[in-house]
Amino acid sequence: MTPDQLDPNIDVIVVGCGNAAMNAALAARESGATVAILEAAPETARSGNSAFTGGAFRFIFENVDDLLRLAPDIADLDLKNIDFGTYTKEQYYDDIGRLTEYRSDPDLTEVLISNSYEAALWVAKHGVRFQPALGRQAFNMDGKFKFWGGLACHLLGGGAQLTKTLHEAVAAAGIPVLYETQARSLLQGDDRITGIRVSHKGRMHDLRSKALVLACGGFESNPEMRARYLGPNWDLAKVRGTRYNTGFGHKMAMDVGAAMTGHWSGCHAVQWDMNAPEFGDISIGDKFQKHNYPFGIIVNANGERFVNEGEDFHSYTYAKCGAAVLKQPGLFAWQVFDQKATRLLRDEYRIPRITKEVANTFEELSVKLTGVDPQGFLRTVEEFNNAPRPDIEFNPNIRDGLCTSGLKINKTNWANKLDQPPYHAYGVTAGVTFTFGGLKISTEAQVLDSAGSGLRGLYAAGEIVGGLYYHNYGSGTGLVAGVVFGRLAGEGAAREAMRNH
């Protein structure tokens, strides 16, 4: 469909085509509104960052019965040897508070957490399937699994299957998607947003609607905005996902007086293969990431460790590690493991397109690590291995307290000595997932102006929203937030449209 073919009396236009956008469109349609979706990308590159996610989904649950409602196949597992634990509202609040240094907007956080399980049920209703995260959030230790990090289930098939399923639901609901349609500016009447100006294959079009939802991502794919807001060298970072999240939504909303909020100098950035392409490759998905660093060490160009790899489970530290790598000389690092850890490494460490070195001695490995000072590396390994440790058994399913002492940066958990060759090393740099600064919204996902009043006809959801994330991020929160606020935005837009019929 082209803009010329769009119904001129459409109720709700949704800008974006990822998780938040599609859930907003479905919610608006189920609320009785006519809906259309605008997507800057061609159809072959649709779905924004959502298509690249591994599928972590952070929601509250009290017991296995809550999980069985989402993933009935769990009943077929050997449940007596699996401890799923619980993830309560209080635990969720504690995690978000701790990770954001208690800056997360309390009202939005309340909405996110209270509706997280319902969000899982909502996407399940639309055909999305869940699976237990065995091997990702629970390791086999003597035949038993114990879950950690608040993530009992992932989406089956990850982001690729999520977006495929949601697109099928959108099509079944009769919602058209206009591809290669770039939003340029919002159309503003006397008292509300009345539509949007777009470009499509070289032509400009004004599309009218009774309400609008912005769900078109952050500005992580715009190197100029990254440098301006995130700081020096962020323009050189690689982008984990789509090349189409360039900040147009932010700019359009600013132009009509929308208030901005959140951590504009912060972003979700992970350790990403140093030779990955500039933007995400959908054929690889999220597999350029390298998240098992808590079980090894990370060294920079000087051969020195620069973070506490065992600070916490990777689910609570991975989104800030990319920024730490970007601060290092040359903007790269190497993760190093011995054979005690290799069995725990995820599939992302086994893909063909990978920057990897293997050696039977550290002397041999030291000259293989491109860009690294060999002598500095050998000193670091020797100091790390000789550091005193308590007589504690290594256990990846808990914060085991196996720590070093006396080092400049101690490793506080999972500090096994590196002494079982062959040794594996993986080259990484920073991979930006999404930016934290964005639009200020109400608890009903309406965009607010600088005075705190709602901008009539304008709603927002997904990574364009600010106020939820500061400094750090807990894995699986973004997909849930996209569903929760996407639904609210779609329902709110539909109500606005009904008022203007």
C-alpha positions as CSV (number, residue, x, y, z in Angstrom):
1,M,0.0,0.0,0.0
2,T,1.1,3.6,-0.7
3,P,0.1,6.8,1.2
4,D,-2.2,7.7,-1.7
5,Q,-4.2,4.5,-1.1
6,L,-4.6,5.1,2.7
7,D,-8.2,5.8,3.9
8,P,-8.2,9.6,4.5
9,N,-10.5,9.1,7.5
10,I,-8.2,6.7,9.4
11,D,-8.7,6.8,13.1
12,V,-5.2,5.9,14.4
13,I,-1.8,6.0,12.7
14,V,1.1,4.1,14.3
15,V,4.6,5.2,13.4
16,G,7.0,2.2,13.7
17,C,6.8,-1.5,13.0
18,G,8.4,-3.2,16.0
19,N,7.1,-4.8,19.1
20,A,5.6,-1.7,20.7
21,A,4.1,-0.4,17.5
22,M,2.4,-3.6,16.5
23,N,0.9,-4.1,20.0
24,A,-0.3,-0.5,19.9
25,A,-1.9,-1.1,16.5
26,L,-3.6,-4.3,17.7
27,A,-4.8,-2.7,20.9
28,A,-6.3,0.3,18.9
29,R,-8.0,-2.1,16.5
30,E,-9.4,-4.2,19.3
31,S,-10.7,-1.0,20.8
32,G,-12.8,-0.3,17.7
33,A,-10.5,2.1,15.8
34,T,-9.4,1.9,12.2
35,V,-5.6,1.7,12.1
36,A,-2.6,2.0,9.8
37,I,1.1,1.5,10.4
38,L,3.9,3.5,8.9
39,E,7.4,2.0,8.6
40,A,10.5,3.7,7.3
41,A,12.2,0.5,6.3
42,P,11.4,-1.7,3.4
43,E,9.4,-4.8,4.1
44,T,12.5,-7.0,4.1
45,A,14.0,-5.0,7.0
46,R,10.8,-4.4,9.0
47,S,10.2,-4.7,12.7
48,G,12.9,-2.4,14.1
49,N,15.1,-3.6,16.9
50,S,12.5,-6.1,18.0
51,A,13.6,-8.5,15.2
52,F,17.1,-8.6,16.7
53,T,16.3,-9.4,20.3
54,G,17.0,-12.8,21.9
55,G,13.5,-12.8,23.4
56,A,14.1,-12.3,27.1
57,F,10.7,-11.2,28.7
58,R,10.8,-10.0,32.3
59,F,7.5,-10.5,34.2
60,I,6.3,-11.2,37.7
61,F,5.3,-14.7,38.6
62,E,4.5,-16.5,41.9
63,N,4.9,-20.1,41.0
64,V,5.2,-22.7,38.2
65,D,1.4,-22.5,37.6
66,D,1.9,-18.9,36.3
67,L,4.5,-20.2,33.9
68,L,2.4,-23.1,32.8
69,R,-0.3,-20.7,31.6
70,L,2.3,-19.3,29.2
71,A,4.3,-22.4,28.3
72,P,2.2,-25.6,28.9
73,D,5.2,-27.7,27.7
74,I,6.9,-27.0,31.0
75,A,4.7,-29.7,32.5
76,D,6.7,-32.3,30.4
77,L,10.0,-31.3,32.1
78,D,11.6,-33.0,35.1
79,L,10.2,-30.4,37.5
80,K,11.5,-32.0,40.6
81,N,15.0,-31.1,39.4
82,I,14.2,-27.5,38.3
83,D,13.8,-24.7,40.7
84,F,12.1,-21.8,38.9
85,G,11.8,-19.8,42.0
86,T,9.6,-16.7,42.0
87,Y,9.8,-13.2,40.7
88,T,7.6,-10.9,42.8
89,K,6.7,-7.3,42.4
90,E,9.0,-6.4,45.2
91,Q,11.9,-8.2,43.5
92,Y,11.2,-6.4,40.2
93,Y,11.0,-3.0,42.0
94,D,14.3,-3.8,43.7
95,D,16.0,-4.7,40.5
96,I,14.9,-1.6,38.6
97,G,15.7,0.7,41.5
98,R,19.2,-0.8,42.0
99,L,20.0,-0.8,38.3
100,T,18.8,2.7,37.6
101,E,20.2,4.1,40.8
102,Y,16.6,4.8,41.9
103,R,16.1,7.3,39.1
104,S,13.4,5.4,37.1
105,D,10.1,7.2,36.9
106,P,8.1,5.7,39.8
107,D,4.7,6.0,38.2
108,L,5.8,4.4,34.9
109,T,7.7,1.7,36.8
110,E,4.5,0.9,38.7
111,V,2.6,0.5,35.5
112,L,5.3,-1.6,33.9
113,I,5.7,-4.0,36.8
114,S,2.0,-4.3,37.6
115,N,1.1,-5.1,34.0
116,S,4.1,-7.3,33.1
117,Y,2.4,-10.7,33.5
118,E,-0.7,-9.5,31.8
119,A,1.6,-8.4,28.9
120,A,2.9,-11.9,28.6
121,L,-0.7,-13.2,28.5
122,W,-1.6,-10.6,25.9
123,V,1.2,-11.6,23.4
124,A,0.4,-15.3,24.1
125,K,-3.2,-14.6,23.1
126,H,-1.9,-13.3,19.8
127,G,0.1,-16.4,19.1
128,V,3.5,-15.7,20.7
129,R,4.9,-18.8,22.4
130,F,7.1,-19.0,25.5
131,Q,9.8,-21.5,26.6
132,P,11.8,-22.0,29.8
133,A,15.2,-20.4,29.6
134,L,17.2,-23.5,30.5
135,G,20.8,-23.0,29.6
136,R,20.4,-19.2,29.5
137,Q,19.1,-18.4,32.9
138,A,19.7,-21.7,34.6
139,F,22.7,-24.1,34.3
140,N,22.8,-27.8,34.8
141,M,24.7,-28.4,38.0
142,D,24.8,-32.1,39.1
143,G,21.5,-32.7,37.2
144,K,19.6,-29.8,38.8
145,F,18.7,-26.4,37.4
146,K,18.2,-23.3,39.5
147,F,16.9,-20.1,37.8
148,W,18.5,-16.8,38.5
149,G,18.0,-13.2,37.4
150,G,14.2,-13.1,37.3
151,L,13.9,-14.5,33.9
152,A,12.2,-17.9,33.8
153,C,10.9,-17.8,30.2
154,H,12.0,-16.5,26.9
155,L,10.0,-16.0,23.7
156,L,10.2,-19.1,21.5
157,G,12.2,-18.2,18.4
158,G,13.3,-14.9,19.9
159,G,12.6,-11.5,18.2
160,A,12.4,-13.0,14.7
161,Q,9.5,-15.2,15.6
162,L,7.9,-12.6,17.9
163,T,7.8,-10.1,15.0
164,K,6.7,-12.6,12.5
165,T,3.8,-13.7,14.8
166,L,2.8,-10.1,15.5
167,H,2.8,-9.2,11.8
168,E,0.5,-12.1,11.2
169,A,-1.8,-10.9,13.8
170,V,-1.7,-7.4,12.4
171,A,-2.5,-8.7,8.9
172,A,-5.3,-10.9,10.3
173,A,-6.8,-7.7,11.9
174,G,-6.8,-6.0,8.6
175,I,-4.3,-3.3,9.5
176,P,-2.3,-2.0,6.5
177,V,1.5,-1.4,6.8
178,L,3.0,1.3,4.6
179,Y,6.7,0.4,4.0
180,E,9.4,2.8,2.9
181,T,7.4,5.6,4.4
182,Q,9.5,8.0,6.5
183,A,7.9,10.2,9.0
184,R,9.0,13.8,8.6
185,S,6.8,16.1,10.8
186,L,3.6,16.1,12.8
187,L,0.6,18.0,11.6
188,Q,-0.9,20.2,14.3
189,G,-4.3,21.8,14.5
190,D,-5.6,24.3,17.0
191,D,-5.9,21.9,19.9
192,R,-4.4,18.5,18.9
193,I,-2.2,16.5,16.5
194,T,-4.1,16.0,13.3
195,G,-1.8,13.8,11.3
196,I,1.7,13.4,9.9
197,R,3.8,14.4,6.9
198,V,5.7,11.6,5.4
199,S,8.0,10.9,2.4
200,H,7.5,7.9,0.3
201,K,9.8,7.1,-2.7
202,G,10.7,10.8,-3.2
203,R,7.2,12.2,-2.7
204,M,5.8,14.1,0.3
205,H,2.3,13.2,1.6
206,D,0.1,14.6,4.4
207,L,-1.8,11.8,6.2
208,R,-4.6,12.8,8.4
209,S,-5.7,10.9,11.5
210,K,-7.7,11.4,14.7
211,A,-4.8,10.2,16.9
212,L,-1.2,9.2,16.4
213,V,1.2,6.7,18.2
214,L,5.0,7.2,18.0
215,A,6.7,3.9,18.4
216,C,9.7,4.4,16.1
217,G,12.6,3.7,18.4
218,G,15.5,5.6,19.8
219,F,18.2,7.6,18.1
220,E,20.9,4.9,18.3
221,S,21.3,4.6,14.5
222,N,22.1,8.3,14.1
223,P,25.9,8.8,14.7
224,E,25.5,12.6,14.9
225,M,22.9,12.3,17.7
226,R,24.9,9.6,19.5
227,A,28.0,11.9,19.6
228,R,25.9,14.9,20.6
229,Y,24.0,13.2,23.4
230,L,26.1,10.2,24.5
231,G,29.5,11.8,24.1
232,P,32.9,11.3,22.4
233,N,33.5,8.2,20.4
234,W,29.8,7.0,20.5
235,D,29.6,7.9,16.8
236,L,32.1,5.1,16.3
237,A,30.1,2.5,18.1
238,K,28.4,-0.3,16.2
239,V,24.6,-0.7,16.2
240,R,23.2,-4.0,17.3
241,G,19.9,-3.6,15.5
242,T,18.1,-1.7,12.8
243,R,19.7,1.2,10.8
244,Y,16.3,3.0,10.7
245,N,16.1,4.2,14.3
246,T,17.5,7.7,13.5
247,G,15.7,9.9,16.0
248,F,13.0,11.3,13.7
249,G,10.3,10.6,16.3
250,H,12.2,12.6,18.9
251,K,12.7,15.6,16.6
252,M,9.1,15.6,15.4
253,A,7.8,15.5,18.9
254,M,10.1,18.3,20.1
255,D,8.9,20.5,17.3
256,V,5.3,20.4,18.6
257,G,6.3,21.1,22.2
258,A,6.7,17.6,23.7
259,A,8.6,17.3,26.9
260,M,11.8,15.3,27.0
261,T,12.9,13.1,29.9
262,G,15.2,10.3,30.9
263,H,19.0,9.7,30.7
264,W,19.9,11.4,27.4
265,S,23.6,10.6,27.8
266,G,22.9,7.0,28.6
267,C,22.1,3.9,26.4
268,H,21.9,0.2,26.4
269,A,25.2,-1.0,25.0
270,V,26.7,-4.5,25.2
271,Q,29.9,-6.3,24.3
272,W,29.6,-7.0,20.6
273,D,31.9,-8.8,18.2
274,M,34.6,-6.3,17.2
275,N,34.3,-7.2,13.5
276,A,30.5,-7.2,13.3
277,P,29.1,-4.9,10.6
278,E,28.1,-1.2,11.3
279,F,24.5,-2.2,11.8
280,G,22.7,-5.4,12.8
281,D,22.6,-8.3,10.4
282,I,19.2,-9.9,10.6
283,S,20.7,-13.3,9.4
284,I,22.8,-13.3,12.6
285,G,20.3,-11.6,14.9
286,D,21.7,-11.1,18.4
287,K,24.5,-13.6,18.0
288,F,27.3,-11.0,17.8
289,Q,26.7,-10.3,21.5
290,K,29.0,-12.0,24.1
291,H,27.3,-12.3,27.4
292,N,29.2,-15.0,29.4
293,Y,32.0,-12.7,30.5
294,P,31.2,-13.3,34.2
295,F,32.9,-16.7,33.9
296,G,36.2,-15.3,32.5
297,I,38.2,-12.1,32.4
298,I,38.1,-9.1,30.1
299,V,41.3,-7.3,29.1
300,N,41.9,-4.1,27.1
301,A,44.7,-3.0,24.8
302,N,47.1,-2.7,27.7
303,G,46.3,-6.3,28.7
304,E,44.6,-5.0,31.8
305,R,41.3,-5.9,33.4
306,F,39.0,-2.8,33.7
307,V,35.7,-4.1,35.1
308,N,34.6,-6.5,37.8
309,E,33.4,-9.3,35.6
310,G,31.6,-11.0,38.5
311,E,29.8,-8.0,39.8
312,D,26.4,-9.7,39.2
313,F,24.6,-12.0,36.8
314,H,25.0,-10.9,33.2
315,S,21.3,-10.0,33.0
316,Y,22.1,-7.1,35.4
317,T,25.4,-5.9,34.0
318,Y,25.5,-6.7,30.2
319,A,23.8,-3.5,29.1
320,K,26.5,-1.2,30.7
321,C,29.5,-3.3,29.6
322,G,29.5,-1.9,26.1
323,A,30.0,1.6,27.5
324,A,33.0,0.3,29.6
325,V,34.6,-1.2,26.5
326,L,34.1,2.0,24.5
327,K,36.2,3.9,27.1
328,Q,39.2,1.6,26.6
329,P,42.1,2.4,24.3
330,G,41.2,1.5,20.7
331,L,37.5,1.0,21.7
332,F,37.9,-2.8,22.0
333,A,38.6,-5.6,24.5
334,W,39.1,-9.4,24.6
335,Q,37.1,-11.9,26.8
336,V,39.3,-14.8,27.9
337,F,38.1,-18.2,29.2
338,D,39.6,-21.6,30.1
339,Q,38.0,-25.0,29.7
340,K,36.1,-24.8,33.0
341,A,34.0,-22.1,31.5
342,T,33.6,-23.2,27.9
343,R,30.8,-25.6,28.6
344,L,28.8,-22.7,29.9
345,L,29.2,-20.5,26.9
346,R,26.1,-19.7,25.0
347,D,25.5,-20.4,21.3
348,E,26.6,-16.9,20.4
349,Y,30.2,-18.0,21.1
350,R,29.9,-20.7,18.4
351,I,28.8,-18.8,15.3
352,P,31.0,-19.0,12.2
353,R,31.3,-15.2,11.9
354,I,33.3,-14.6,15.1
355,T,36.5,-12.9,16.2
356,K,38.1,-15.8,18.2
357,E,41.6,-17.0,19.2
358,V,42.6,-20.3,20.8
359,A,45.9,-21.3,22.4
360,N,47.3,-24.0,24.7
361,T,49.4,-21.5,26.7
362,F,48.9,-17.9,27.7
363,E,52.3,-17.1,26.1
364,E,50.9,-18.4,22.8
365,L,47.6,-16.6,23.3
366,S,49.2,-13.3,24.2
367,V,50.6,-12.7,20.7
368,K,47.3,-13.7,19.0
369,L,45.2,-11.0,20.7
370,T,45.2,-8.3,18.1
371,G,46.0,-4.9,19.6
372,V,46.9,-6.2,23.0
373,D,50.2,-5.7,24.8
374,P,51.4,-9.3,25.3
375,Q,53.5,-8.6,28.5
376,G,50.6,-6.6,30.1
377,F,48.3,-9.5,29.4
378,L,50.6,-12.1,30.9
379,R,51.1,-10.0,34.0
380,T,47.3,-9.6,34.4
381,V,46.7,-13.4,34.0
382,E,49.5,-14.2,36.5
383,E,48.1,-11.6,39.1
384,F,44.6,-12.9,38.6
385,N,45.5,-16.5,39.0
386,N,47.7,-15.9,42.1
387,A,45.2,-13.7,43.9
388,P,43.9,-15.2,47.1
389,R,40.4,-16.8,47.0
390,P,38.1,-18.4,49.6
391,D,37.7,-22.1,49.5
392,I,34.2,-21.9,47.9
393,E,32.8,-24.1,45.2
394,F,32.1,-22.4,41.9
395,N,28.4,-22.2,41.1
396,P,27.1,-20.3,38.1
397,N,23.4,-20.5,39.3
398,I,24.0,-18.2,42.3
399,R,26.2,-15.3,43.3
400,D,28.7,-17.8,44.7
401,G,31.1,-15.4,46.5
402,L,34.1,-17.0,44.9
403,C,36.1,-13.8,44.8
404,T,39.7,-12.5,44.5
405,S,41.3,-10.2,47.0
406,G,44.3,-7.8,46.7
407,L,43.8,-6.9,43.0
408,K,43.3,-3.4,41.8
409,I,39.8,-4.6,40.5
410,N,38.7,-7.7,42.4
411,K,36.3,-10.1,40.8
412,T,33.6,-10.7,43.4
413,N,31.9,-13.9,42.0
414,W,32.8,-16.8,39.8
415,A,36.5,-16.1,40.1
416,N,37.8,-19.4,39.0
417,K,41.5,-19.5,38.1
418,L,42.3,-19.7,34.4
419,D,44.4,-22.9,34.4
420,Q,42.7,-25.4,32.2
421,P,43.8,-25.1,28.5
422,P,43.1,-24.7,25.7
423,Y,42.2,-21.0,26.3
424,H,39.6,-19.2,24.3
425,A,39.5,-15.5,23.6
426,Y,36.8,-13.4,21.9
427,G,37.3,-9.9,20.5
428,V,34.6,-7.4,21.4
429,T,33.7,-3.7,21.0
430,A,30.6,-1.7,22.0
431,G,27.2,-2.5,20.4
432,V,24.5,0.0,21.0
433,T,21.0,-1.4,21.4
434,F,18.9,1.6,22.2
435,T,19.1,5.1,23.7
436,F,17.6,6.0,27.1
437,G,16.5,9.6,26.6
438,G,13.1,10.1,25.1
439,L,9.6,11.5,25.3
440,K,7.8,12.2,28.6
441,I,4.5,10.3,28.8
442,S,1.7,9.9,31.2
443,T,0.8,6.6,32.8
444,E,-1.7,6.2,29.9
445,A,1.1,6.7,27.4
446,Q,0.0,10.1,26.3
447,V,2.8,12.4,25.3
448,L,3.2,15.4,27.7
449,D,4.3,18.9,27.0
450,S,6.7,20.9,29.2
451,A,3.9,22.0,31.5
452,G,2.9,18.5,32.1
453,S,-0.3,18.6,30.1
454,G,-1.1,16.0,27.6
455,L,-0.7,16.7,23.9
456,R,-4.1,15.7,22.5
457,G,-3.9,13.0,19.9
458,L,-0.3,12.1,20.5
459,Y,0.8,8.9,22.3
460,A,4.1,7.0,22.5
461,A,5.5,3.6,23.4
462,G,8.7,1.6,23.1
463,E,12.3,2.9,23.0
464,I,11.2,6.4,22.1
465,V,9.9,6.8,25.7
466,G,12.2,8.3,28.3
467,G,12.2,7.9,32.1
468,L,12.4,4.1,32.5
469,Y,16.1,3.4,32.2
470,Y,19.1,5.2,33.7
471,H,22.8,4.0,33.7
472,N,21.8,0.4,33.3
473,Y,19.1,-2.1,32.3
474,G,17.7,-5.5,33.3
475,S,17.4,-7.9,30.4
476,G,13.9,-8.5,29.2
477,T,12.5,-5.3,30.4
478,G,12.3,-3.6,27.0
479,L,10.1,-6.1,25.3
480,V,7.7,-6.0,28.3
481,A,7.6,-2.2,28.3
482,G,6.9,-2.2,24.6
483,V,3.9,-4.4,25.2
484,V,2.6,-2.7,28.3
485,F,2.9,0.9,27.0
486,G,2.1,-0.1,23.4
487,R,-1.3,-1.4,24.5
488,L,-1.9,1.7,26.6
489,A,-0.9,3.9,23.7
490,G,-3.2,2.1,21.3
491,E,-6.1,2.1,23.6
492,G,-5.6,5.8,24.4
493,A,-5.3,6.7,20.8
494,A,-8.5,4.8,20.0
495,R,-10.4,6.6,22.8
496,E,-9.2,9.9,21.4
497,A,-10.3,8.9,17.9
498,M,-13.7,8.0,19.2
499,R,-14.1,11.4,20.8
500,N,-13.4,13.0,17.4
501,H,-15.8,11.0,15.3
